[in-house]
Amino acid sequence: MQIITPDYILTPDTLLSNMSVAFDKKIKKIAPLKELKKEFPDAVVTKLKKNSLLMPGLINAHVHLEFSANRTKLSYGDFISWLYSVIENREELIGGCDSSCMTKAIDSMLESGITTFGAISSHGMDLQACADAKQNVIFFNELIGSQAKMADALFTDFLARLDASKSIKREGFYSGVAIHSPYSVHPILIKKALQIVKKEKLKLTTHFMESSAERDWLDKSEGDFKDFFQNLLKQNSSLSSSSEFLEHFSGYMTLLTHAIKANEEELKMLSSNGHTVIHCPISNRLLGNGALDLKKLQEHNIRWICATDGLSSNYKLDLFEEMKCALFMHSNMPLLELAKQLIRSVTKDAADALGINSGEIAEGKSADMIVLDLQSKPSDELAIHLILHRYNISKVYINGILEKGI
C-alpha cells in the first residue's frame, strides 16, 4: 500500500487540494493525509513538491508502431500521394523498424505520460514489443484484404496473429480486432471476423471515412481511388456502401478512427449504436483530409476521443502535442470548454470507450497516474495551461507501480 500527497489532484473533472491518494494496484481511497495514515498505517508515504499535480495517466487509443522508422520517407499534404508513398516505401519502413525501434516509440509514449495505448498491428511484428511494454496495451490485430480469391489465406494469417496475441498472459494486455476500412476489407472477411469478436467479446476498431477519396469511392466507385484500385487490384467498384459497412457493427460498440467525411446518415448510425470516434488531428492535417467537425459529433451525442495515429502520419507520439494541435485546429469552439473535453478525451472518455478500468483518479480505478510539476497554483483555466505549456512529467504510475521517476 502506498499514499501519495500532491498539492493538487485532477480527477479529471474536478480539481482537489489538500487531499492524498491511497493505492496499491487500484486506488483505495482519496482523503486528507492524516485520515489515510490512520487507516493505512503501514503504507509508504510519498509527499510531492510544491505545485505538484496528480492526474490520470493518458490513453492513446490508436497508434501504428510498425511504421515507427519513418521520418522523411513519406509524402504529406494529400491522402492518395501519401498512400502511394507508403506502398512504395513499405518494405523499407517495416524492415527498418525492428523490436528496438518499436520499443523506442513505446518508451517515448511513457515519457509523455501515456499509460495505456491501442496498437493497430498489421503484421504482428510489434507483438513482442507490446508484450514487453510497461504500459497497458490493447493489441488490435488488423484484418485487411479486398479480393475474394485471397480471403481464405488472409483470414488464416489473421487468425494466427490473433491467437498469438491471445497467448500473451500479463496484466493489462488485451487482444482486439481492427477491421482496416470499408474499402479494403471484403464483406466475407468482416463477417467471419466479427463472429469471433462478438463470441469472445473482443475490443473492436476500424478506420472510417478518412478522406474524400474514400467518400467518392464508396458512394460512386469514382474519384482518386478509381485508378488506385484498377491499377493495383484490378477492382472496378467498391465492395460495399458505407451504410452496408456500418451495418456489420450494429449492436457492438466500436471505435471508428477519423470519420472526417461521415455524412448525416452515417453519424446517426454511429450515434444509435453508441460508437466512438477517434480523432487524430495531426494525421488529418498532414494527409490533407481536413478537420473533424466536433460540434456535429456533439449534436449527435457521439463520444469522441483524441489519439496520435502512427509515425507514418505524425512526427511524435505525444498526446499533449496532439491536444495542442486540436486546440488550435478547432477555432470555432470555446477554448476552455474544448480544452476540458480534450483532457477527458485522453483519460476518462478513452477508458470508457475501450472498456478499461482507468482514466480517473477515483476509488476502485486502476492506479494509472501521472505527476506534473506545475509552475504555480492552478487557475480555473488549468485545462488550457496543461495543454499549452507541456509541464514536466516527473512520475508515471501504471497499475500502482512507479514506471518513471523516483
N, C-alpha and C positions, 0 to 999 in steps of 0.2 A: 504493500500500500504506500502511495505517495501523496503528498499535499503540495500543491504549487500555489504561490501567492504573488500574483501580478498586481500592478496598480489598477489595471482595468481589464474587464472581460467583455468581449463582443460575442454575443450568443448564436447567430449573427443579427437577430432582430432588436436586441436590447443591449445597451452599454451599462455594465455594472461596475461599481467601485467598492473598495473595502470588503471584497469577497475573495475566498480561496476555493480551490477545487481539490477534492479528494478523489483519487482514482487508482485503479490497477489496470487491467485491460479495458475496463469501462469506467466511465465517470460515475462515482458512487454518490457524491453529494457536493452541492455548492452552498457555502455558508461562510460566516466570519471565521477567521483562522482559529480563534480561541475555542469556538464550538467544535471545529473539526479535530483539533488536537485532543480535546476531551473525549470525543467519540472514537478517534483512531490514534491512541497514544503511542503506538509503535511505528506510525507512518514516518517516512523520511520527508522532511520539510525543505522545500526549495523556495527561498524568498528572492524574487526577481528585483532588478534595479529600478530606479525611478523612471516613470513614464513607460513602463513595460505594458504591452497589450497581449493578452491571450485570446486567440480566436480559433475557429475550426480550421483544420487542415483543408487545403484546396483540393478540388476534384476535377481532373481533366478527363472528360468523358470520351474524347475522340482524338487519338494520335496514331500515326503510322510510323513505327520505329524502323521498319525495314529499309526506308529511304533516308535514313539519318546521315548518310555520307554526302548528301547534296549540299553544295554551297553555290556554285556558279554554273552548273551544267544545264539547268532547265530554263525554258523561255517563259517570261512573265508578260502579263498585260492582256492576254487573250486566251480563253479556255482551250480552244482547239489547237492553237500553236503550242500551248503548254502540254497538251495531251500527246501530240506528235513528238515533242522533245522527251517526254517520259518514255515513250516506246523506243525512241532512238537510243536513249542512254540507259535503258532499264538494266541490261546485263551488267554494265559497268558500275551503276549505282548499287545494285543489290550485291554484286561481287565485292564491291569496295567497302561494304559495311558488315564486318564480322561481329562476333558477340561483344568484343570490347568496344566497338563503335556504338552499338545499341546500348550497352551499359553506361557509356558516357552520356548518352542522351537521357537515360533514366536518372542518372545521378544529377544531371542539370535540373531536372524537374524537382528532385528532392531539395536541392539548394534553393529553389524558388517557392518552396512551401507546398508542393503538390504531394499529398499523402495517399492519393488513390488515382489511378488512371485506367482508361479503357483503351486497350491496344487492338487496333484493327490489323489482323495478321493475314496476309495474302498467301504466304508460303510456309509459315510455321518456323521460319528461321529465327524469329525473335522469342521462341518459346522458352529456351533456357535462360536467356537474359531476364525475361519477365518472371520466371520461376524463382530466380535468384534475387530479384528486386526487393528492396526493403519496404516498398510501398504495397498497399493493397492493389490488386490487379484484376480487372475484368478482361479476360482474354477472348476477344471476338474472332472466331475462325471465319474468314471471309469466303463466300461462295460466289464464283463468277463463271460465266460461260453462256453465250447466246446461241450456240449451234447444237441442234438436237442430236446430231451424229456423235458429238463428243460428250453427251450428257452422262453416260454411264461412267466413263473414265474420270470425268471431272468430279462426279459425286463420290466415287471411290476414294479419290485423293482427299476430298473434303472430309469424308468420314474418318480417314486415317489421321488427319490433323486434329479433328475434334476429339477422337479417342486419346490421342497423345496429350492433349491439354487436360482432359479429364483425369489422366493418370497422375497429374501434379496434385499432391496432397499436402497443402500447407495452409495455415491460417491466412485468410484474406485473399485467396486466389480463387477466382470463379471462371468457369468456362461459359462462353456465349457464342452466338452466331451473328455474322454480318452478311446480309444479302447485298451484294455490291450496289446495284441500282436497277431502275426499271428497264433501262435499255441494254443492260449487259448480262442479265440472268434469264435463262429460259424458264417459262412458267412451270414446266415439268420439274425442274430443279428446285424452284421455290417451294412448290407443294410438298415435295419429298423432305426438304429441309425443315419446313415448318411443322411437319408431323412430329419430328424429333424434338423441336423446340417446345411445342405445346405439351408433349408427353413428359418431357424431363424438366419442364418449367425453366428453360434457359433464358438468359438475358438476350435481347434481340435488338439489332440496329440495322440501318440501311442508309445509303445516300439517296437523296430525293430532290429533284428539281433544282440542281445547282446552277445550270446555265441556260441561255437562250437556245443553244444547240439542242439540248435535251428537250426543251419545250416544243420546238419545231418538229423534232423527230417523232416524239410520242403523239403529237396532235395530227401531223400531216405526212410523216415519213419524208420530210423535206429538210432544208436548211444545211448547216455546216456539217452535220453528222452524215449526210447522204453520201458524199464521196468517201468519207472515212469507212463506213460500213460496206459500201460497194467494193472499194479497193482492197480492204484488208480482210473482210469476212464473206464477200460475195453475197451480202444480205441487202435486199432492196426495200424492205419495210420493217417497221418496228414490231417487236414481239407482242406488245400489248399496249393498251392505252394507260394513261396514268391512273384512272379510276379503277381499271381492272387490276393494276398492280397493287393499289392500296387495299382492294378487297381482300387480298391474301392476308392482310394483317388485322382484319376486323376482329374485334373482341380480344386482342392480345396487345398489351401496352408495348409500344415500340419507340425507339429513339431514331428520329429521322434527321440526318445531317444536311444542313444548308437550307433547303426549301425556299430559296430566294424567289424562284419563278412560280411558286404554287399559286393557283387561282382560287377564287371564292369557293367553288365546289370542293376542291381538294382540302382547303382549310376547314370547311365544315366536316369533312370526313375525319380529319385529324382530331378535331375537337370532340366529335361524338364518340371517338374510340379512346380518348384520354392519352393520345400520343404526345411525345415531347419533341421539340425541335432543338437541335444542337446548332448553335450559331458560331461560326468561325470567321470573324471579321477580317483578319489579316489575310487569310487564304482567299476569301471572297474578293478582296481588293486586288491582290496580286494576280489572280486569274481573270480579272476583268468582268466579274459576274454581277457587280452592283452590290447594293446594301439590302439586307433583310428588313422588311417592314415590321418592326417590333410592335408598333401601335396596332397594326392589323391583327397580329397574333393575340394581343391582349384583348382586342374586341371580340375575338372568337374564343376567349378563355383557354388559349393554348399555352401550356408551360414551355418556356424556352430557357436554355442553359448555354453557357459560354465555354468554348474549348479551343485548343490551339491548332487542330489538324496536325499534319506531319511536316517534317522539314523539306518535303518536296514542294510545299506551298507556304512555307513560313521561314523565318530566319532565326527563331529561337522558340523553345517550348516553355514559355513563361506566361502564366495566366494573369499576372499583374500587367504585363505588357499588352496582352490581348484585351483586357478590360479597358486599359487606357485608350487603345485604338478605337474600341467600341464607343467610349465616352465621347470622342470627337466625331466619329462616323455618324452617330445618330443625333445630329444637331437640332432636330425638331422635337426632342423630348426634354422635359425639365431635368436639369443637370443633377440635382441631389437625388431626385426620385430614381433616375436611371442608375446612378452610382450605387444606391442601395440595392436595386434589382440585380445589378451585376455581381455584387458581393454575394447575394443569395444564390445567384445562378451557378456559382462555383463552389457552393457549400451545401446549404440545406436543400435547395431545389435539385441540384445534381444528385445528391444522395437519394432523394425521394424518387427521381427518375430511374436510377439504377437499382433501386430496391435494396440499398445497403444501410446499415445502422450507424451512420456517421453524419457529418455535415453540421452538427450543432454542439455547443457547449451546454449540455443538458444531462440530467441524471438518466442513466441507463444507456446512453450513447457510447459508442466506441471512443476510446481516448485518443483520437486523431486530432492533434492540436499543434498550433504553431505560436511562437512568441515573436512579436515585432517590437523593435526598440523605437518608440516614438520620440520626437524631439521636444515635445511639450504636452501639456494637458490637452486631451482631445476636445474638439468643439462639436457642435451639432452637425457639422459638415464632415465628420470623420470619414464617412464612406468615400467622399471625393478625395480627401487627402491621402487615404490609403492607396488609392489607385494612382494618383498623380506623383507621389513622392517616393514610392518604392523604398520603404523603410527597411532597414536591416532585419533579416530573419535570423535570430540568434539561437533558437531551439526549434526542433521538429520532433514531435512525439507521434508514433504510429502504434496503435493498439497498446498504448501505455509505455512503450519503450522509447527511450531517447535515442533517436537516429541521427540527429545533427545537433551540435552544441555540447557544452559541458555543464 
